[in-house]
């Protein structure tokens, strides 16, 4: 839709507008410390974190589909930006900023293209374990990158986490007590405010407290003695216009990272939007959300914003603050400009040590311990995905870590779907109606194999089903007639249809047959279009088991029936050699 905000504009009543403005003001205040912190994580000048919360937030709110999603800088996007770009340029430099703007533009183009191509369902294939593993790994990287600011040490840029820890342990005697004292005090104050006053913005309280302590120490002892450095005053005003680098070499360098960031950013945004929508009883259009995120990053690239996506914290706060429409996110982006004008000069008093402590708190909050415990207890395969993504984040380039987790998730999914269950079924004489059950101890007809196929019959599953049937034939070579209960088949492709036709032809040549019961219309359609029904035999498709069993029994070899003692079907009573009437039921 060209103007999706027309869908919710009728919800903008005077009462809802008041609630949206209050929620927007709250969001603008909260994004101030977060924007500075996230920009620091991303290796960008601090003001760029604030710029990323202005224009991108407004565009994403107007052209997305969620009523409550707030876009802007996030921890995950910031750590990926730093990991990707720090190998090409010095963080904070003009070249680094130019690359970040280019990456943002490329991500926006990819997001917009995916939205226009109606690929909104792709994010469903990114496992929740990938998100949990990545964010947990990112938490360790964030903390590792701030060790030097927390302890006042000179640690080289670009070291791995294990190298940072090793350097810290070897230089404990050189830890700056004043810097560390400010960092610890900020950390403790933030934790105390979050615990005792949960409704108060603990980051702001921690920043103010840490800044006051650092200011007092610098005033009494002097900066040369304490070594406490500050962030420096931020530019106050509107985000300046900017221009990405459109050279082919730069685009080639950033292409792998752009794809990884796009997938992860969209997953983050859509998952947050769907979570809040379920609580607000709202329908989310995934494709429209892709378009909104894409336009926000394209716009942000020209207004000094780096990669923006949906924020867990700010979106949840926006919902809790009573927002009713996306105007709350629009108001937050616009009001942030005014807030920056008022408080930007005060950043000159914000110590790097306090910022490091804030980022330690951010890192700790990223680790979803509850989700990690559930994954470890519930599924070995998801635990493997979690582990690969987590350790990949720590020791590989982040875009490869994300890709590795996604590919492993898809591999495990395909492995499960390519191994549909083929379950043997037999009548149970212990039940009044002889219902069909799965019980290896019960006898089977020596000429008929009855099985239920649970799963899609597509190119990836055909070979597994064929091998399973081959093993069953080796066990009971006389069962040339195969009856398949097809209620569990939801999808079939050309390879699956050809397999059924070939199986029917082979069994017919051997004096048997293939019989399908209760095929769904969606499965019958491709069989009819491709002419496979004629090869299988239209007379071998049945709507119920009673008709199917009667037909199959009438085609059995009477010589084998004459000596058969199983007599498991009701129809066996009319076969040669029957001593009595055997009853059979239906499943």
C-alpha positions as a printed Julia matrix, in Angstrom:
587×3 Matrix{Float64}:
   0.0     0.0     0.0
   1.39    3.42   -0.97
   0.11    5.24    2.12
  -0.41    2.57    4.8
  -0.96    5.18    7.52
  -4.42    5.78    6.02
  -5.42    2.4     7.48
  -5.02    3.55   11.08
  -5.65    7.28   10.7
  -9.25    6.9    11.89
  -7.87    5.74   15.27
  -6.36    9.19   15.87
  -8.97   10.56   18.25
  -8.27   13.45   20.67
  -7.86   10.99   23.56
  -5.57    8.66   21.59
  -3.55   11.63   20.35
  -2.91   12.74   23.93
  -1.8     9.23   24.9
   0.43    9.0    21.82
   2.13   12.31   22.6
   2.84   11.27   26.2
   4.21    7.91   25.03
   6.29    9.73   22.4
   7.81   12.07   24.97
   8.72    9.11   27.16
  10.32    7.38   24.2
  12.3    10.48   23.24
  13.77   10.74   26.75
  14.65    7.05   26.91
  16.31    6.93   23.49
  18.76    9.67   24.52
  21.07    7.51   26.67
  20.42    4.44   24.52
  21.28    6.26   21.3
  24.61    7.43   22.69
  25.34    3.95   24.05
  24.44    2.16   20.82
  26.48    4.57   18.71
  29.45    3.83   20.97
  28.92    0.11   20.4
  28.74    0.68   16.65
  32.0     2.68   16.63
  30.1     5.76   15.45
  30.3     9.29   16.89
  27.74    9.45   19.75
  25.42   11.88   17.97
  24.79    9.37   15.17
  22.93    7.14   17.6
  20.53   10.01   18.2
  20.2    10.77   14.5
  19.28    7.12   13.88
  16.35    7.59   16.26
  14.92   10.59   14.42
  14.15   10.32   10.67
  14.25    6.47   10.51
  11.81    6.21   13.42
   9.32    8.55   11.74
   9.49    6.83    8.34
   9.24    3.3     9.8
   6.17    4.3    11.84
   4.36    5.86    8.87
   5.12    3.16    6.3
   5.13    0.08    8.53
   2.1    -1.84    9.73
   2.58   -2.05   13.5
   0.86    0.37   15.86
   3.57    0.09   18.51
   6.88   -0.81   16.87
   9.58    1.82   17.44
  12.57    1.74   15.11
  16.02    3.16   15.63
  19.48    2.07   16.73
  19.67   -1.27   18.52
  22.36   -3.29   20.23
  22.34   -6.14   17.73
  22.55   -3.87   14.69
  25.25   -1.78   16.34
  27.5    -4.71   17.16
  27.18   -6.06   13.62
  28.04   -2.63   12.19
  31.15   -2.42   14.36
  32.29   -5.95   13.62
  31.8    -5.47    9.88
  33.25   -2.02    9.36
  36.11   -1.93   11.88
  38.22   -4.09    9.55
  37.9    -1.49    6.78
  38.29    1.81    8.64
  39.08    3.34   12.02
  35.9     3.53   14.13
  34.66    7.08   14.47
  36.61    8.3    11.45
  35.06    9.99    8.42
  35.73    6.9     6.27
  34.07    4.68    8.9
  30.96    6.9     8.99
  30.8     6.88    5.18
  30.89    3.07    5.15
  28.18    2.92    7.84
  25.94    5.18    5.76
  26.53    2.99    2.7
  25.75   -0.18    4.66
  22.56    1.44    5.93
  21.49    2.34    2.38
  22.21   -1.19    1.11
  20.24   -2.74    3.97
  17.34   -0.42    3.21
  17.35   -1.34   -0.48
  17.37   -5.07    0.36
  14.55   -4.68    2.88
  12.46   -2.65    0.46
  13.05   -5.13   -2.39
  12.05   -8.06   -0.17
   8.9    -6.26    0.9
   7.89   -5.4    -2.65
   8.6    -9.0    -3.7
   6.21  -10.22   -0.95
   8.94  -12.14    0.86
   7.67  -11.28    4.33
   7.42  -14.93    5.32
  11.17  -15.5     4.92
  11.86  -14.36    8.48
   9.8   -17.33    9.69
  12.7   -19.57    8.67
  15.12  -17.85   11.06
  14.99  -19.88   14.23
  14.36  -18.19   17.57
  17.49  -19.99   18.75
  19.55  -18.0    16.23
  18.27  -14.74   17.72
  18.88  -15.9    21.3
  22.36  -17.22   20.5
  23.39  -14.12   18.58
  22.2   -11.65   21.2
  23.92  -13.64   23.97
  27.16  -13.66   21.99
  26.77   -9.97   21.2
  26.45   -9.29   24.93
  29.91  -10.73   25.56
  31.38   -8.77   22.65
  29.85   -5.52   23.91
  31.3    -6.08   27.37
  34.67   -7.03   25.88
  34.81   -3.88   23.77
  34.21   -1.72   26.87
  36.76   -3.35   29.15
  39.37   -0.68   28.34
  36.96    2.15   29.23
  35.71    0.38   32.36
  39.2    -0.19   33.79
  41.08    2.69   32.18
  43.47    0.44   30.24
  45.08    0.96   26.86
  43.9    -2.11   24.9
  44.48   -2.34   21.16
  41.47   -2.21   18.89
  40.34   -5.33   17.05
  41.37   -7.96   19.61
  39.21  -11.03   20.12
  37.3   -11.53   23.36
  39.81  -14.05   24.69
  42.66  -11.65   23.87
  40.9    -8.8    25.68
  40.43  -10.97   28.78
  44.06  -12.07   28.61
  45.27   -8.47   28.31
  43.12   -7.46   31.29
  44.53  -10.24   33.47
  48.12   -9.34   32.52
  47.58   -5.65   33.27
  45.6    -5.72   36.5
  48.34   -3.67   38.16
  47.74   -0.87   35.64
  44.0    -0.54   36.26
  43.05    3.1    36.87
  41.29    3.19   40.26
  39.52    6.5    39.55
  38.13    5.35   36.21
  37.13    1.98   37.63
  35.57    3.65   40.66
  33.37    5.84   38.46
  32.4     2.81   36.34
  31.55    0.66   39.37
  29.57    3.48   41.0
  27.6     4.0    37.78
  26.95    0.27   37.51
  25.76   -0.03   41.11
  23.57    3.07   40.82
  21.96    1.76   37.63
  21.21   -1.62   39.23
  19.82    0.03   42.37
  17.48    2.33   40.44
  16.28   -0.52   38.23
  15.56   -2.67   41.29
  14.06   -0.12   43.69
  12.5     2.3    41.18
  11.66    0.15   38.13
   9.5     2.84   36.51
  12.3     5.4    36.49
  14.73    5.4    33.51
  17.68    3.72   35.2
  20.1     4.56   32.38
  19.5     8.28   32.81
  19.92    8.02   36.58
  23.14    6.05   36.19
  24.53    8.5    33.62
  23.75   11.52   35.79
  25.18    9.88   38.9
  28.35    8.72   37.17
  28.83   12.14   35.56
  28.5    13.92   38.91
  31.03   11.61   40.57
  33.5    12.04   37.7
  33.02   15.82   37.67
  33.71   15.99   41.41
  36.88   13.89   41.13
  38.16   15.93   38.19
  37.47   19.19   39.98
  39.25   18.13   43.16
  42.18   16.1    41.77
  42.39   17.24   38.15
  41.98   15.29   34.92
  45.72   14.61   34.7
  45.58   12.78   38.04
  42.3    10.91   37.61
  42.59   10.14   33.9
  38.79   10.33   33.62
  37.91   11.25   30.04
  34.47   12.33   28.85
  32.45   11.73   25.71
  32.45   15.42   24.77
  29.66   17.8    23.85
  27.29   16.58   21.13
  26.09   18.72   18.21
  22.71   20.24   19.01
  20.25   20.44   16.14
  18.72   18.62   13.23
  20.56   15.63   11.72
  22.79   16.9     8.89
  22.38   15.66    5.35
  24.74   12.84    4.38
  25.7    10.82    1.31
  26.54    7.09    1.09
  29.41    5.83   -1.06
  28.01    4.25   -4.23
  31.31    2.95   -5.61
  31.21   -0.65   -6.79
  34.23   -1.58   -4.65
  32.53   -0.4    -1.46
  29.28   -2.16   -2.37
  31.2    -5.37   -3.08
  32.97   -5.18    0.28
  29.78   -4.63    2.23
  27.45   -7.0     0.33
  27.82  -10.05    2.65
  27.34   -7.92    5.75
  24.36   -6.11    4.2
  22.56   -9.4     3.57
  23.23  -10.7     7.09
  22.19   -7.41    8.71
  19.04   -7.33    6.58
  17.93  -10.8     7.62
  18.63  -10.19   11.29
  17.15   -6.67   11.35
  13.94   -7.84    9.68
  13.67  -10.8    12.03
  14.08   -8.49   15.01
  11.55   -5.95   13.73
   8.85   -8.42   12.63
   9.16  -10.58   15.76
   8.72   -7.51   18.0
   5.81   -6.25   15.9
   4.04   -9.62   16.02
   4.61   -9.97   19.76
   3.03   -6.58   20.51
   0.3    -7.09   17.93
  -0.88  -10.23   19.7
  -1.36   -8.22   22.88
  -3.08   -5.35   21.07
  -5.26   -7.67   18.92
  -3.78   -6.23   15.73
  -2.94   -7.9    12.43
   0.63   -7.42   11.18
   1.43   -7.28    7.47
   4.97   -8.68    7.28
   5.52   -7.39    3.74
   4.45   -3.86    4.69
   6.75   -4.02    7.69
   9.62   -4.92    5.34
   8.77   -1.89    3.21
   8.63    0.41    6.22
  11.98   -0.8     7.54
  13.52   -0.48    4.09
  12.32    3.1     3.56
  13.47    4.06    7.07
  17.04    2.92    6.42
  17.14    4.46    2.94
  16.01    7.75    4.45
  18.35    7.38    7.41
  21.35    6.96    5.1
  20.76   10.52    3.81
  20.08   12.01    7.28
  23.16   10.76    9.15
  21.52    7.66   10.59
  23.12    4.23   10.65
  21.28    0.87   10.49
  17.94    1.09   12.29
  15.48   -1.66   13.13
  12.81   -2.45   15.68
  13.86   -1.94   19.3
  12.78   -4.45   21.96
  13.09   -1.97   24.83
  11.59    1.13   23.23
   8.75   -0.74   21.53
   7.78   -2.43   24.79
   7.98    0.89   26.62
   5.88    2.53   23.91
   3.18   -0.1    24.39
   3.28    0.14   28.19
   3.17    3.94   28.04
  -0.26    3.72   26.43
   0.48    4.38   22.75
  -2.53    3.81   20.53
  -1.22    4.53   17.03
   2.13    4.87   15.22
   1.91    8.62   15.9
   3.59    7.82   19.22
   6.73    6.66   17.4
   6.49    9.66   15.05
   6.25   11.98   18.06
   9.22   10.26   19.72
  11.39   10.87   16.65
  10.34   14.51   16.33
  10.54   15.3    20.05
  14.01   13.76   20.18
  15.23   16.72   18.15
  14.07   19.11   20.88
  15.51   16.94   23.64
  18.89   16.83   21.88
  18.98   20.62   21.58
  18.5    20.92   25.33
  20.84   18.23   26.63
  23.5    17.77   23.94
  25.97   20.19   25.59
  25.74   18.18   28.84
  27.45   15.21   27.15
  30.7    17.07   27.81
  30.34   15.87   31.41
  29.56   12.23   30.55
  32.64   10.1    31.34
  33.61    7.18   29.1
  33.78    5.03   32.23
  30.11    5.7    33.01
  29.2     4.9    29.41
  31.12    1.61   29.71
  29.13    0.76   32.84
  25.87    1.51   31.03
  26.92   -0.79   28.21
  27.73   -3.52   30.74
  24.12   -3.22   31.92
  22.9    -3.33   28.32
  25.0    -6.43   27.66
  23.67   -8.24   30.72
  20.1    -7.45   29.71
  20.67   -8.95   26.28
  21.15  -12.48   27.61
  17.76  -14.19   27.74
  18.55  -16.76   30.43
  14.99  -18.08   30.49
  15.02  -18.77   26.73
  18.48  -20.34   26.93
  17.36  -22.71   29.7
  14.23  -23.69   27.78
  16.21  -24.4    24.61
  18.79  -26.49   26.47
  16.07  -28.53   28.17
  13.75  -28.94   25.18
  15.65  -29.69   21.99
  19.09  -30.99   21.09
  18.85  -29.64   17.56
  17.88  -26.16   18.74
  20.67  -26.35   21.32
  23.08  -26.99   18.45
  21.73  -23.94   16.59
  22.07  -21.86   19.75
  25.63  -23.05   20.33
  26.79  -22.54   16.74
  25.37  -19.02   16.62
  26.7   -18.1    20.07
  30.26  -19.32   19.54
  30.22  -18.12   15.94
  29.38  -14.65   17.24
  32.33  -14.78   19.61
  34.95  -16.15   17.24
  33.77  -15.44   13.66
  32.72  -12.35   11.77
  29.2   -11.62   12.89
  27.61  -11.83    9.47
  29.03  -15.36    9.12
  27.8   -16.28   12.59
  24.27  -15.22   11.7
  24.43  -17.02    8.36
  25.79  -20.16   10.03
  22.91  -20.19   12.51
  20.34  -19.57    9.79
  21.77  -22.26    7.51
  21.93  -24.78   10.35
  18.31  -23.99   11.28
  17.22  -24.51    7.68
  19.28  -27.68    7.44
  17.65  -29.14   10.55
  14.22  -28.1     9.29
  14.81  -29.73    5.92
  16.15  -32.84    7.62
  12.93  -33.16    9.6
  10.62  -32.47    6.67
  12.56  -34.79    4.35
  11.94  -37.75    6.66
   8.14  -38.1     6.8
   6.8   -40.87    8.99
   5.5   -44.0     7.27
   3.55  -45.81    9.99
   2.25  -49.37    9.62
  -1.42  -49.85   10.51
  -3.39  -53.05   11.31
  -6.9   -53.82   12.63
  -7.01  -54.29   16.4
  -9.2   -57.28   17.37
  -9.2   -56.09   21.0
 -11.51  -53.17   20.19
 -15.2   -53.65   19.34
 -14.85  -52.02   15.94
 -11.35  -53.34   15.22
  -9.96  -49.86   14.83
  -6.73  -49.57   12.91
  -3.72  -49.08   15.17
   0.07  -49.25   15.12
   1.01  -52.43   16.99
   3.85  -54.68   15.76
   2.47  -57.61   17.77
  -0.73  -57.78   15.73
  -0.8   -59.84   12.49
  -0.73  -58.29    9.03
  -2.24  -59.48    5.79
   0.48  -61.39    3.87
  -0.54  -59.65    0.64
  -1.46  -56.11    1.78
   0.62  -53.43    3.48
  -1.36  -50.63    5.1
   0.55  -47.5     6.09
  -0.13  -43.89    6.98
   2.18  -41.25    5.53
   2.61  -38.21    7.77
   4.45  -35.41    6.0
   4.84  -33.7     2.66
   5.89  -35.75   -0.34
   8.35  -33.47   -2.12
  11.7   -33.87   -3.85
  13.62  -33.9    -0.58
  11.46  -36.63    0.95
  10.95  -38.97   -2.03
  14.2   -40.88   -1.59
  13.58  -41.44    2.14
  10.04  -42.74    1.52
  11.31  -45.01   -1.27
  14.01  -46.46    0.98
  11.49  -47.01    3.78
   9.14  -48.88    1.45
  12.08  -50.95    0.14
  12.95  -52.04    3.67
   9.33  -52.98    4.32
   9.24  -55.03    1.12
  12.39  -56.9     2.08
  10.75  -57.84    5.37
   7.47  -58.97    3.73
   8.06  -59.51   -0.01
   4.56  -60.93   -0.52
   2.85  -57.61    0.32
   2.57  -56.37   -3.27
  -0.54  -54.31   -2.53
   0.2   -51.01   -0.75
  -2.61  -49.0     0.85
  -1.57  -45.5     1.95
  -3.72  -43.42    4.27
  -2.98  -39.96    2.83
  -4.68  -37.72    5.38
  -1.25  -36.62    6.65
   0.01  -35.52    3.22
  -0.35  -31.73    3.0
   1.81  -31.02   -0.04
   3.12  -32.88   -3.06
   5.38  -31.65   -5.86
   6.3   -33.07   -9.27
   8.93  -35.39   -7.8
   6.42  -36.76   -5.3
   3.76  -37.23   -7.97
   6.19  -39.04  -10.26
   7.22  -41.28   -7.36
   3.61  -42.33   -6.72
   3.04  -42.98  -10.42
   6.22  -45.06  -10.7
   5.39  -46.99   -7.53
   1.91  -47.78   -8.88
   3.32  -48.92  -12.24
   5.91  -51.15  -10.58
   3.42  -52.8    -8.24
   0.91  -53.35  -11.04
   3.61  -55.13  -13.05
   4.28  -57.39  -10.06
   0.61  -58.27   -9.66
  -0.12  -55.79   -6.89
  -1.24  -52.17   -6.74
  -1.02  -48.78   -5.03
  -4.14  -47.41   -3.32
  -4.53  -43.91   -1.84
  -7.18  -43.07    0.73
  -8.5   -39.6     1.56
  -6.2   -37.47   -0.55
  -6.73  -33.78    0.18
  -7.95  -31.59   -2.71
  -4.72  -29.58   -2.64
  -2.77  -32.82   -3.14
  -5.11  -34.17   -5.83
  -4.82  -31.0    -7.9
  -1.17  -31.43   -9.0
  -1.8   -35.16   -9.61
  -4.68  -34.29  -11.93
  -2.86  -31.48  -13.72
   0.16  -33.64  -14.48
  -1.84  -36.68  -15.58
  -0.43  -38.79  -12.77
  -3.89  -39.92  -11.66
  -4.26  -41.95  -14.85
  -0.95  -43.69  -14.18
  -1.89  -44.47  -10.6
  -5.41  -45.43  -11.64
  -8.4   -43.28  -10.81
 -10.13  -46.4    -9.49
  -7.35  -46.69   -6.86
  -8.25  -43.39   -5.17
 -10.76  -43.74   -2.34
 -12.62  -41.42    0.02
 -12.84  -44.03    2.79
 -11.12  -47.14    4.08
 -14.13  -49.45    3.88
 -14.42  -49.06    0.11
 -10.65  -49.26   -0.29
 -10.26  -52.48    1.71
 -13.16  -54.11   -0.11
 -11.56  -53.3    -3.46
  -8.11  -54.47   -2.42
  -9.31  -57.75   -0.92
 -11.23  -58.55   -4.12
  -7.92  -58.32   -6.04
  -5.88  -60.59   -3.78
  -4.48  -63.94   -4.9
  -7.14  -66.53   -3.9
  -4.54  -69.29   -3.64
  -2.71  -67.37   -0.9
  -5.99  -66.47    0.78
  -6.95  -70.17    0.86
  -4.09  -70.98    3.25
  -4.05  -67.65    5.12
  -4.73  -67.78    8.88
  -4.56  -64.02    9.56
  -8.05  -63.15    8.25
  -7.74  -59.6     9.61
 -10.37  -57.95    7.38
 -14.13  -58.37    7.47
 -13.99  -59.07    3.73
 -11.74  -62.09    4.39
 -14.84  -64.04    5.39
 -15.85  -64.3     1.74
 -12.42  -65.45    0.6
 -11.55  -69.1    -0.13
 -10.67  -71.16    2.92
 -12.56  -69.07    5.42
 -13.86  -71.06    8.35
 -16.01  -68.29    9.66
 -16.81  -64.63    9.38
 -14.01  -62.33   10.48
 -14.96  -58.89   11.4
 -12.9   -55.86   10.71
 -13.36  -52.24   11.62
 -12.37  -48.97   10.15
  -9.89  -46.46   11.35
